[in-house]
Amino acid sequence: MNTSEAQQTPDVEALVRKAVTRWRSEPTGLLQVLREVQEALNYIPPQALSLIARLLRQPLSRVRGIAGFYSFLSIEPWGRYRVLFSDNVTDRMQGSERLLAEMCHRLWVEPGKASEDGLVSVATTSCTGLCDQGPGMLVNGRALGRLTSERVEQVCGLILHSVPLADWPVELFVVDDNVRRPDALLGHGLEPGDPIRAALRRGVEGQFEQAANERSWREGYVGAALGPVAVLEEVKRSNLRGRGGAGFTTGIKWEACRHATGSARYVICNADEGEPGTFKDRVLLASHADLLFDGMTVAAYAVGAGRGFLYLRGEYRYLLDHLQAVLKRRRDANLLGDTICNQPGFDFDIEIHVGAGSYVCGEESALIESLEGKRGVPRNRPPFPVTAGYLQQPTIVNNVETLCAAALIAVRGGDWYRSIGTLKSAGTKILSVAGDCERPGIYEYPFGVTLRQVLEDCGAINTQAVQVSGPSGSCVDETEFERRIAFEDLPTAGAFTIFDASRDMFEVAHAYTQFFAHESCGFCTPCRAGTSMLMHSMAKIRDGNGTLHDLREIARLNRVLLMSAHCGLGHTACNPILDTMKKFRPMYERRLAARDFAPAFDLDAALSRARQMTGRDDPGAHLENSA
């Protein structure tokens, strides 16, 4: 051990021991311990890995495996400033690739590597949730949006002068909500704790009525009492369905968890919105955290849970201090902890776990694995989380928007909620609108709104396509703009990305294919190999070497992935290609070579350097004439 390592070891040991103690020396805290060490040291050195493994009584190989699984963790040194440009398609549309090149030139650093002096590294990451104010990037976990050449130059100057992040101009880190159209949820007008008090109020169980003078829902307050069973019945009556994309009926999920056998029950909020183009949860977490925590607490009351978790995506790490402050305020106000609102036996608290860069952790079983301090690999189902979730105990996992809606239902009632929207899609839906429009941001509508209405409201002009629900969703062209946002027509987790007539939809699909290949967890061979094959097929077509044979192979690969991939990532990886190929086929065909098959690698062209070195360029030096 050299002198510098000897001097560093006591600091590393103290840091690791402090992090392990903070997470109660439990193996379930392994990811959080790794993340905290990473934040403090910019990487996880070997001695830290060994000490963490020893203190948490875990094999070193497992600790290393987890550190290698999450993209925000590294066992190799990064720069003291780690810059990650958002690589979502909307960021590319706004010039992120050019700005990244400018920054690398100014800092004299190669993309994807740390500078020789260890000062800075510049790379890309998937969507950072800043699509409405991009291009965006993260600097040591802090979000910066609305990047321009001038702003990049300013950031480079701060880095080159080693200015601590805490001393950077505050305006660099301003992230706006950009709420363009609020409705029932975003305009709720409730005070912290109102939903909990409504759920606890005694009276005629399970009966909700409108206020006696029939005031509007914004003015009225449902006064019926609710016990746990009555809360369940009211949520079931509301026909609330999950807002994370799958659309499972929330009340049925809660009821199954309540009736499941177990020694403990858990409530998990999935705040890992990693679908490119989605940023609604960012706004709910930043400005409506109390409503979310009210919803989690109401859910805990309904199912009998004593502990809850908020799984916060790593890209939203900058919201952690704010959320922790809200939780502390709620504990001080007796809205969390023991005997909530002085109700004997109602004990519930919430802990925040932060992700570390893994799109697949948005799937509920993979999220649970990550919460348990493991690699975020989706589980085989059944059993489902409602019977065997966190620590194999009954668990409900709901999206941020779903839990906020549940808090409204506790106050306003199921009948009120069901009166909004459509027959099969009750309530409102928050859309993350981005791309080619004048007013990107957050729009909330009752279910049933047409795409055309959304396009008009956000100032979209000459639109040729909308990607609904991100890469795994549907690409809709202008002939379908009368379709509706609803579970019975176009379901969505929230992304609404707009492309005008100037955009090449092949390039859009190509970008989404790169995303899937990058985010595959690698657990199953069909997805690990299949997404890579898709990416290479699209690159081959882009380079002018593709043929009709390649398009047919993509369709065949889709069938393989649908039948054999382990989770939804593999099942939907071909969606962007198949949709755009069907609706914008000329954009593919104009890139195809004339032959029915062409290799992606041109060996004769690759030998051109050898011909130059030998001074030969006669016909015999070319492959087609060598026979």
N, C-alpha and C positions, 0 to 999 in steps of 0.2 A: 504494500500500500504506500503510495507516495504521500508527500506532505499535504498537498491540497486535499486529497481524499480523507486523510486523517482529520484535517480541520473541519471538513464538511460533515463527517459521520455523526458527531454529537447533535448537530442541528437537525439532520435528517431523522435521527432516532427520536428526538424530542417531538418533532413534527408528527411523525407516524404514531407515536404513543398518544399524543393529544387527540389525533383524529380517531384512533381506535377507541379511546375512552369515550369520546363524544357519541360514538355509535354503539356504545354499551358492550364492546368486545364481541358482538354477535356476527356470525358469518353473513347474515342478511345485509349487513352494512358494508360488505366488501367493496362494492362498486363506489359507494359514497366515500369511503376511505381513500380509494385510488384516485378519485376525482379531486379530493381536497389536497392530496399530496401533489398531484399534477398541477393544480392551480398555484401552489406555493413555489414549486421548483421548475415549472415549465416542462417537466417530464418526470418519469418515475424511475429513479436510478436503481441499479441492481440491489444495493443494500436495503433500499426501502421495500422492494418486492419480497426479499427474504424475511425481513422483520414483520411485515404485514402477514405473511403466510404463517409465521411462528405464533404471533399474537392471536390470530383468529383461528389457529389450529386447522389450517387448510394446506393441502399439498401445494408446493411452489408451482408445479405445472399448471394447476387450476388457476392460480393467481395470475400467472403469465398469460394463460389462455384468455382470461377475461380482459386483461389489459390490451391484448391484441385484437379483441373482438370489436371494441368500440372505437370509432374513428377519432374521437376527441382525446383519446389516451395514447400515450407513446412511451416506450422504454428507451427511446433515443432522444437526445437533446434537441429541442426546438430553439428558436430565438427567444430572447426575453420579451419581444413583442411578436405575438403570433397573429398574423393577419389572414383571415379567411374570407375571400370574396364569395358572395352567393352566386351559385351557378344555375339557378332556375332559368327557364326559358324566357321569362319576362325580364330578368336581369340582363340576359344576353341581348334581348330586343332593345334595352335601354343603354347598351354600350359597355357592359361590365368587362368583356374580354379586352377591349381597347384600354380601359382604365387599369386593369390588372397589369397589362404590358407596360403602361406608363409608370406604375408604381415600381415594378421590378427594375426598370431602367434607372429610375431615380435612386433607388436603394442599392443598385448593383448586386442584385440577388437573383438567383435562378428560380423560376416557379417550382414550388414543391420541395424546396430545400432551404436550409438555414444558411444565413450569411457566414462567411468564414470567421468573422469576429464574434459570432453567437448573438448578434444584436437582434436580428429579425428573420422571420420566415414568412413567405407569401405563398398561399395556395388557395384552393377552392373548396367549398363545401356545398351540400345541397341546399334547398330553399331555407332561408333564414326567417321567413315570416314577415318580410318587409316588401312584399310585392307591390303594395300600393304606394310606396315611397322609395323605390329602387332607383338605381342599383344600390344594393346593400352589402355590408360586410360586417364581420365581427373582428374586434381587436381585443385579444385576451378575454373573450366572452362578452364584451360590451358591443352593443349594436350601433352602427352608423348607417344612416340611409341618405338618399338623395345625393349620391356621389357624383361629383363633377371633376374635371381636370384640376380646377382650383382647389377643391376640397382634398383631393388626393395629394396635391403638392403641399398643402398645409399639414396633412397627417405625416407625410414623409419628413417634413421639417421637425415635427415633434419627436418622431422616432430617432432621427439622426442626432438630435440634441439630448436624447435619453430623458425626455420629460416624463415623469411618472404619470400614469393614466389618470390618477386622481386630480392632477393639475391641468389636464387638457380642458379647453373651452367647453363649457356645459352645453352650448348649442350644438356641438357635434353629436351629442348623444340623445337629442330630442327625437322621440318616436311618437308621432301623432296617432290618435285613434281613427280619425277620418270617418266618423259616423255620418253617413249621408242621409240615411233614412231609418230612423228608429220606429219601432212599433211596440207591441205589448211587452216584450222582454227588455229591450234596451231603454224603454221609457217606463219602467215598472214603478218608480216612485216609492218604493218600500224602504223602510228603515231597517238597519241590521237587527235581526232577531224576530222580525214580524212573522216570517214563516214558521219558526219554531214555536212561538207563542200560539199561533193559530192551530198548529198540530197538537198542542197540549191542552187546548181549551176544552173544558168538559161541557156536556150538554147532550143533545140528541145525536148519537154516534152515526157517522156515515152520511148524514143529510146535509147537503149544501144548498143554500138559497142565495139569491141575489139580495142585496141590501133592501131593506123594507121600502124605502122610497124610490127603488129602482134607479138609483144613481148609476152613472157609468162605472165601469170596473176601475177606472183610475181614481174615482172618489169613494166607491163602495168598499166594504170590508165584510167578508163572509164571517158570520158570527157563530156558526155551528161548531160544536166540539168534535175533536178527532182523537180517538185512541189509535194505537199502532195499526190495528186491523182496519179501522176506518180510513186511515191515511192510505193504506194499500188499496182499499176499495175505490177511493177517490182518484188515485193515480190510474187505476185500471179504467175507471169510468171516463177519464180524460182522453183515453186512447193515445197517450203520449208514446211516441216511438223514438228509438235511439237516434241521436243526431250525428253519430260518428260515421254513418254510411250504411251500416247493415240494416237499420230500421227495425230491430226487434222490439216488441212491445215491452215497455219499461215496467209496467205493473206486474206482468206475468213473471218477468225476471226477478223482481223483488219478492214476489210471493214464493217462488221456488226456493229462493235463498232463505227466507224466513222459516219454511217448513223443512229445510234440509237438516240432517243430523250432523252435529259437530260440537266441539267444545268452545268454539269462539266463532264470531262472524265479523266480516270486514267490509268496509266500503272503500272503493278505489275510484278516484277521479282520473280519467285518462286525459292528460293535458299534453300529450305527445303528438300534436298535430303536424306530422311531417309530410303530408301530401302536398307536393308543389302547388303553389297558388292559393293555399289556405292560410288565413291569418286571423280569423274571427276569434279564436280562443285567446290570442294575444290581447285583444281589446277587452274581452270579458275578464281576464286575469288582471289587467292593468286598472280597469275602472269599475268592475262589478264583482270584485273578489268576495265581498260580504254576501252577495246573493248566491254565489257558488258555494261558499262554506255553509250558508243556511240550507241549501239544497242537500249537501252531504250530510248535515246533521239530521234533517228530516228523514233522509233515507236510512240513516242509522237507527233512528227511532222506530221506523216502520219495520225493519228487518231484525232489530235486536242486536246491532253491532256495537262494539265498544271501542273500536279503533279504526281510523281512516287514514288513507294515504293520498296525497296529491303527487302524481308522477309528472314532473315538469320537464318538458323537452330541453335538452342541453342548450339549444339555440336561444332559449328564453331564460338562461341563467341570470341575466341582468334584472329579472323581475323577482328574484328570490328574496332579497332584503325587504322589498315592499310587501310581499306575501307573508313573510315571517312577522312583520310588524302588524299586519291585519290579524293574524292568528293571536298574537299577544294581546292586542286590544280586545279581542273577543273573549279570551280567557279571563281578562280582568273584568269584563262585563257579565261574567257567568253564562256566556253563550257557548263555551267549550269547557271541558274538564269534568269534574265530579258534580253530580246533582245539578245538571243544567237547568237554568230557570227555576231553581229550587224544586225540581221534580225528583223525588226520591227514586233512586235506582237508575236514573238517566245519566249515565257516565259515558262520555265520548270525547275523544281528542283526535287531532289530525297532525300527521307528520309529512313533511315534504321531502321527496326523493328527486334528485335531479338526474336526468339522463345524460348520456355521454356521446351522442351522435350515432343513432342507429334507427333508421326508418322503420325497420321491421318491428320495433318495440311498440309501435302504434297498434299492433294486433294484441288483443287483450291477454292471451295466454303468454305471449312473449314478454309483454309488459310485466306480468306477474313474476315470470322467471327473473327479469331484471331487478324487480323489487326485492327478490330473495337473494340478491347478490350474485346472480349467475349470468351467463351469456344469454342474450335475448333471443332464444330460439323458440318458435311456436311449439306448443304441446300438441300431442295427438288428442283428439276429442271424439267421443266422450272419454272420461267425464268432463263436464263443463264447469266453469268457475263457480257457478251458483251452488254446486255441491262439493267441489274439490278445487278451490282456488288458491289463495295465498296460504302457504304452509299446509296445503291440502284441506283447508277449512272452507265452509260456505262463504262465498265472496261475490259481491256485485261490482261490476266494472261499468261505469257510465262516462260518457263524454261530458266535457265542461258545459256545453249548451244544454244537454239533457238535464243535468242536475240543476241548472239555473231555472229551467222550465218547471221542474218538479217543485222548486221553492214557490214559484208563482201559483201553481195548482193548490198548494197547501193553504194559500191565502184566498185565492179567487174561486177555486172550486173546479171540479172536473167538467161539469156541464158548461161552465163559461169557456173553459179551454177548448172543449170539443166543438163549441159553436164557431170557432175560428178555423179557417182553412177549408179542406175538402172532407168528403165522407171518410176516405181512407187515410187522410193525412191531416191530423188535427194540429192546430196551433200555427206558429210562425216559423220561418226558417231564416237564419242569418247567412247572407252570401258574402263571400270575399271577392269583390269585383276588382280585376286588374287587367293589364294589357292595354290594347289600343282603344282607350276611351278618355274623355275629357276629365271625368271625375271618378277616379278609382277610389275604393274605400269599402266601407261596411254598409250593406243595405239589408234591412229586415222587412220581409213581406209575409203576409198570410200564405200558407201553402196554396198552390194553384195559380200563382203569378206566371205569366208567359215570359219566355225569353225576350220577346220583342219589347215588352214593357220595361224589363230591366235594362235593355240596351238603350231605350229612349231616355230613361231616367239618368243613366250614367254618361250620356253624351257620346255614345259610340256611333261612328259614321262609317259607311261603306264596309260594314262587317261581312266577312266571308265565312267565319267559323267561330264557334264558342266551345271551349273544352270545359265540360261540366263535370265536377268532382275530380279534377286532376287527371294525371296520366292513366290511372286505373279506371276512370269513368268513361264518358262518351264524348266524341267529337261530333258536334251538330252543325250542319251547314245552313245556308240561308233559306232553304226550302222548308226547314223545320222550326223556324223561329216562333211559330204559334204554339209549340209544345209547352207544357207546363212543368214547373218545379213541383214535384209531388212524388210520393212513393209509387203511385200507380202509373206514372209517366216517366219523369226524369228524376230519380233519387240522387241526392248529392250530400257529401259531407260538408260542403260549403264553398268549394273552389268554383270560380266562374271567370275563366280566362278568355279574353277577347282577342281575336286576330282579324285585322282588316285585310283588304285585298292586296296590300303590298307584301304580305308575308308568304313565304314559301312553306306550305304545310308539310312537305317532306322534311325540311329542316327542323320543324317543330317535333315531328315524330322521331327524328333522329336524336334530338336532345332528350326526349323522354326515354328512349331506349338506352341511352348512356346512363340515365338516372337509375333505371332498374338494374342494369349490370353492376353499377357501383354499390347499390344498396342491398343486393342479394346477400343474405347472411351466410351463404355457402354451406348450409346444413345438408341440403339434399342435392344430389347430382343433377336432376332435371333442371332445377332453377339455376344452380351455379354454372352449369355448362350452357344451358339454354339461353339465358340472358346474354352471356358472352357471345354465343353464336348469332343472336339477333343483332347485337351491336356490330359485329364484323360484317354481317350481311348488309346492314344499312350503310356501313362505310364503303363497302364494295360498290354498292349502287351509286353512292355519292361521288365516288371517284371515276365513274363512267365505265366500270367493268361488270356491272350487273346485267342480268338477262331475265327473261320470263321464268326461267328455271329457278332463279333465286326467289322470286315472288311466290312461286308454288311451294318452295321449301319453307318459307316463312309460315304459310298456312298449315303445312304439315307439322311444323314445330309447335304451333299453337295447340294443335290437338294433343301432342305429347305432353305439353305443360299442363293443359287442362286435366288430363287423366292422371298425371303422376307427380306434379309438384306438391310439396308439403303444405304450402299455405297460399294465401291470396296473392302474394307478390308474384309468384310464378304463374298463377292462374290468369292474371290480368296483364302480364308483361307485354303481350302482343297487341293489346287493345289499341294503343295509339297508331300502330302501323296498319292494322286491319281497317280501322275506321277511316283513316286518311287515304288509304289505298282505294277504298270503296268510293269515297266522295270526292277525292282529288287525284284520281288516277293519272291524268296527264302529267302531274308533277313528278310522278315516278317514271312513267314511260319515256319522257324526254331524256332521262338519264341512262336508259338502258342501252347496252351494246346490241348490235344487229344479230349476233349469233344466239342460239338457244342456250349455250353454256359458255362461260368464259372463266378462267381461273382468276382469283383475286390477286395473285402474285405474277408479275411479268418477269420471268427469268432472263429473257433476252435484254430487257431494259436494264436489269440489275447488273448485267455483264458489260455495260457500256464503259464503266470506269476501267475495267480490265483491258478492253479494246484500245482505250485511249493510252494506257500505260505501255502497251505493246506496239502501238503505232499501227494497228491493223483495223481496217474497217471494210475489208473486202467481203463479198458475199459469203465466203466460207467461214467468216468469223461470226456469222449470225445463225441462230438456232434453226430457223426455217430452211436454211441451205446446208446445214451441217451433215445431214444424212447423205 
